[in-house]
């Protein structure tokens, strides 16, 4: 009987050791929460990653992504899994692996703090700090169902990544404003952004940067660069109000997606943003406000 118990104990120990050395996901595992939705955390991780490494960032969807960081000649792979807990919080699980050194790291961990543990802890604490600072500077309030009225505008099409949204608008802003002034057109509203295609998996974005003007039968035929005219058709949609730097107004897109899912509302992922403040005049970005609309599917 004793021999059998010893054999079972040894077998269990060997199975556990085999799992620990060869099957366990990641050499180091960290778990924490943030008051943000997965899409926002995805974008925050991309911003943070660009500041720590030039290596590739890969994603399967906005909830699952990975990247590598090189520190003191060692390469570490960070695998992220983000799960929404509510409309304002998510759980983040990060597993970190050092390719080619996993067995060595796992054998050493019970006896002393390894380089991978120190690096993972330092980097993730840095990310958490940056994320908290960012979240303290923005605010999103979901309003609910609201209609966006049709508007006529002059616009320029822009193709970029989601992170390139703000630089794209900044680049084209002088073109739009100068055109309106030089052609003596009447602006009838603040600048707008109309998303044409939002590919979340590949992080690509096509949008029209628009300035509403008064419609007239006769409009300037001359075009500056890619400037065009169009009607933005009104639609029944969901609305959110965003406060903060317009660079991050896409955080409201995720809030509207979550609201739609929780309330069983089918939407079309083509948001429209209306920028109510002029950043060149209003210096405090915490006071910048944008109305964000996303169409409800017909």
Secondary structure, DSSP 8 states (H G I E B T S, - for coil): -HHHHHHHHHHHHHHHHHIIIIISS-SEEEEEEESS-HHHHHHHHHHHHHHH--S-EEEEETTEEEEEEEETTEEEEEEEEEEEEETTEEEEEEEEE-TT-HHHHHHHHTTS--HHHHHHHHHHHHHHHHHHHHHTT-EEEEEEEEEE--EEEEEEEEEEEGGGHHHHHHHHHHHHHHHHHHTT--EEEEEEEEEEEEETTTTEEEEEEEEEE---SS------TT-EEEEE--EEEEEEEEES-GGGTTHHHHHHHHHHHHTT--B-S--EEEE-S-TTT---GGG-EEEEEEEB--
